[in-house]
Amino acid sequence: MQANFPLCAHTMTQKPQTKRHRGIYLLPNLFTTGAMFAGFYAITSAINGRFQTAAIALFVAMILDGLDGRVARLTNTQSEFGVQYDSLSDMVSFGAAPAIVMYLWTLSSMGQVGLFAAFVHMAGGALRLARFNTQVEVADKRYFQGLPSPAAAAILAGGLWFCVENGYEVENFKYLVLVTTIATGLLMVSNFRYSSFKEIDFKNRVPFIVTILAMLVVGFVMAQPQRMLFLLSVAYAASGPIVTLVMRKKRLQSRKS
């Protein structure tokens, strides 16, 4: 009897871990498939010259991509298959699709330089996803290392949507599009730290002013989606270098003290 006490005590002190099942579950994978189809639809729309539709399809892919993981956690249907399938879907929707859409929109007129820029974004997305998959068990859950691929795609899709909606001639700032496409690819493979917002608990009570601010943000986005989504994605991309520099400065100060 006494020999069993240490084992029981050790078992009682172990923390429950999130278990990934080996099976294939329909519900979360439906959202992943929908996100991948939206990315594919963006490519076909760009081929047919419907660039505004392509941009909207990329944002639809982002919404569906954000839902599949949450649905899997809520229904306890996390699986290793779902993790790998989600990565492949992200590669299509946020790696290949934005690169092809931007190339067909304006980069194709710049010859090999435009082709290179589109490839940098696509390759950056692939490397970002590969690094994320290999570090998912040991990485700090509060931050992403490198710009997440949906946010990188949002910058390109938001800029495209804003230009088409306002009738701007892309020839006037095609070099800005070139630099932005390369920059998104490089930010995805950078060491900048971006907030994952996973520390936010949406179940907790919040002050009334927070509800008002959330309502205003939703109202602004719904009123001018092409402008607000672009500005929000650019602001998030800029937050990475700022957060990284602030954290580095704090570490240096703590070492000196």
C-alpha positions in Angstrom: 0.0 0.0 0.0 2.7 2.5 1.0 4.7 1.8 -2.2 1.8 3.1 -4.2 1.6 6.5 -2.5 4.5 8.2 -4.3 3.1 7.1 -7.6 -0.3 8.4 -6.8 1.0 11.7 -5.5 3.1 12.1 -8.7 0.0 11.4 -10.8 -2.1 13.9 -8.9 0.5 16.7 -9.4 0.7 16.3 -13.2 -1.0 19.0 -15.2 -3.4 18.0 -17.9 -2.0 18.5 -21.4 -3.8 19.3 -24.6 -4.0 16.1 -26.5 -4.0 15.9 -30.3 -6.0 13.0 -31.6 -4.9 10.9 -34.4 -8.2 10.8 -36.2 -9.7 13.1 -38.9 -12.6 15.4 -37.8 -15.0 16.9 -40.2 -16.1 20.2 -38.6 -12.7 22.0 -38.2 -11.4 20.7 -41.5 -14.5 22.1 -43.3 -13.3 25.6 -42.2 -9.8 24.8 -43.3 -11.0 23.6 -46.7 -13.1 26.8 -47.0 -10.1 28.9 -46.3 -8.1 27.0 -49.0 -10.9 27.4 -51.5 -11.0 31.1 -50.8 -7.3 31.4 -51.6 -7.8 29.3 -54.8 -10.8 31.5 -55.7 -8.6 34.6 -55.3 -6.1 33.2 -57.8 -8.8 32.4 -60.4 -10.4 35.8 -59.9 -7.1 37.6 -60.5 -6.5 35.5 -63.6 -9.9 36.8 -64.9 -9.0 40.4 -64.0 -11.3 40.7 -61.1 -8.8 41.9 -58.6 -11.2 43.4 -56.1 -12.9 40.1 -55.8 -9.5 38.5 -55.3 -8.7 40.8 -52.4 -12.1 40.1 -50.7 -11.6 36.4 -51.2 -8.2 36.6 -49.3 -9.9 38.3 -46.4 -12.6 35.6 -46.4 -9.8 33.1 -46.2 -8.3 34.9 -43.2 -11.7 34.7 -41.3 -12.1 31.0 -42.0 -8.5 30.3 -41.1 -9.1 32.0 -37.7 -12.2 30.0 -37.1 -10.9 26.4 -37.7 -8.5 26.4 -34.8 -11.1 27.9 -32.4 -13.7 25.4 -33.5 -11.3 22.5 -33.0 -10.5 23.7 -29.4 -14.1 24.3 -28.5 -15.2 20.8 -29.8 -12.1 19.1 -28.5 -11.3 17.9 -32.1 -7.6 18.9 -32.3 -5.6 16.5 -34.4 -2.2 16.2 -35.9 -3.9 15.8 -39.3 -5.7 19.1 -38.7 -2.4 20.9 -37.9 -0.7 19.8 -41.0 -3.8 20.4 -43.2 -4.0 23.9 -41.8 -0.4 24.6 -42.7 -1.0 23.4 -46.3 -4.1 25.6 -46.5 -2.2 28.6 -45.2 0.5 28.1 -47.8 -2.1 28.2 -50.6 -4.2 31.1 -49.2 -1.5 33.3 -47.7 1.7 32.3 -49.5 0.9 31.4 -53.1 -2.4 33.2 -53.6 -1.2 36.8 -52.6 2.0 36.4 -54.5 0.2 35.3 -57.7 -2.5 38.0 -57.3 0.1 40.8 -56.9 2.0 39.5 -59.8 -1.0 39.5 -62.1 -2.1 42.9 -60.8 1.1 44.9 -61.4 4.4 43.0 -60.8 4.1 41.2 -64.2 4.8 44.5 -65.9 8.2 44.8 -64.2 9.7 41.7 -65.7 12.1 39.5 -63.7 12.2 42.0 -60.8 8.4 41.6 -60.3 8.7 37.8 -60.6 11.4 37.9 -57.9 9.3 40.0 -55.6 6.3 37.7 -55.9 8.5 34.7 -55.2 10.0 36.3 -52.1 6.6 36.6 -50.6 5.6 33.0 -51.4 9.0 31.6 -50.2 8.7 33.7 -47.0 5.3 32.2 -46.4 6.6 28.7 -46.8 9.6 29.2 -44.6 7.5 31.0 -41.9 5.1 28.0 -41.8 7.9 25.5 -41.7 9.6 27.3 -38.8 6.3 27.7 -36.9 5.6 23.9 -37.2 9.0 23.0 -35.9 8.9 25.4 -32.9 5.2 25.1 -32.0 5.9 23.0 -28.9 8.7 25.2 -27.4 7.7 28.7 -28.6 6.3 31.4 -26.3 2.6 31.3 -26.9 2.2 35.0 -26.3 4.2 35.9 -29.4 4.7 34.9 -33.0 8.3 34.8 -34.4 8.0 36.7 -37.6 4.9 38.3 -39.2 2.1 35.7 -39.4 1.3 34.8 -43.0 -2.4 36.0 -42.8 -1.3 39.4 -41.7 1.3 39.6 -44.5 -1.4 38.6 -47.0 -3.8 41.3 -45.4 -1.3 44.0 -46.2 -1.1 43.1 -49.9 -4.9 42.4 -50.2 -5.8 45.5 -48.3 -3.6 47.7 -50.4 -5.0 46.2 -53.7 -8.6 46.6 -52.5 -8.0 50.2 -51.5 -6.4 51.1 -54.8 -9.1 49.4 -56.9 -11.9 50.8 -54.9 -10.7 54.4 -55.3 -9.7 54.0 -59.0 -6.0 54.6 -58.5 -3.7 53.9 -61.4 -1.3 51.2 -60.1 1.4 52.3 -62.6 1.9 55.4 -60.5 3.2 53.5 -57.5 4.1 50.1 -58.8 7.6 50.3 -57.2 5.9 50.8 -53.8 3.9 47.6 -54.5 7.2 45.9 -55.4 8.9 47.0 -52.1 5.8 46.1 -50.0 5.6 42.6 -51.5 9.3 41.9 -50.8 9.0 43.4 -47.3 6.1 41.1 -46.4 8.1 38.1 -47.4 11.1 39.2 -45.4 9.0 40.1 -42.3 7.6 36.6 -42.2 11.0 35.1 -41.8 12.3 37.8 -39.5 13.0 37.4 -35.8 10.6 40.2 -34.9 8.1 39.2 -32.2 4.4 39.8 -32.9 1.7 39.6 -30.3 -0.5 36.5 -30.7 -3.3 38.0 -28.5 -3.7 34.6 -26.9 -3.3 36.1 -23.4 -6.6 38.0 -23.9 -9.4 36.2 -22.2 -12.7 37.1 -23.9 -14.7 35.4 -21.1 -13.6 37.9 -18.5 -15.6 41.0 -17.6 -14.4 44.3 -19.1 -15.2 48.0 -18.4 -18.0 49.5 -20.4 -15.6 51.8 -22.2 -13.9 48.7 -23.7 -17.3 47.7 -25.2 -17.7 51.2 -26.7 -14.2 51.1 -28.2 -14.9 47.7 -29.7 -18.1 48.9 -31.2 -16.3 51.9 -32.7 -13.6 49.7 -34.3 -16.2 47.4 -35.8 -18.1 50.4 -37.1 -15.1 51.9 -38.7 -14.1 48.6 -40.3 -17.6 48.0 -41.7 -17.9 51.6 -43.0 -14.5 51.6 -44.8 -13.3 47.9 -44.9 -10.8 48.4 -47.7 -9.1 51.3 -45.9 -9.4 50.1 -42.3 -8.2 46.5 -42.9 -5.2 47.8 -44.8 -4.3 50.3 -42.0 -4.8 47.8 -39.3 -2.6 45.2 -41.0 0.1 47.8 -41.6 0.0 48.8 -38.0 0.3 45.2 -36.8 3.3 44.7 -39.2 5.0 47.8 -37.7 4.3 46.6 -34.1 6.7 43.7 -34.5 10.0 45.8 -34.7 8.7 48.1 -32.0 7.8 45.3 -29.6 11.1 43.6 -30.3 13.2 46.8 -29.7 11.3 47.6 -26.5 11.8 44.1 -25.1 15.5 44.1 -26.0 15.9 47.5 -24.3 14.3 46.1 -21.1 16.6 43.1 -21.1 19.7 45.3 -21.5 18.5 47.5 -18.6 17.8 44.5 -16.4 21.3 43.1 -17.1 22.9 46.5 -16.2 20.9 46.7 -13.0 
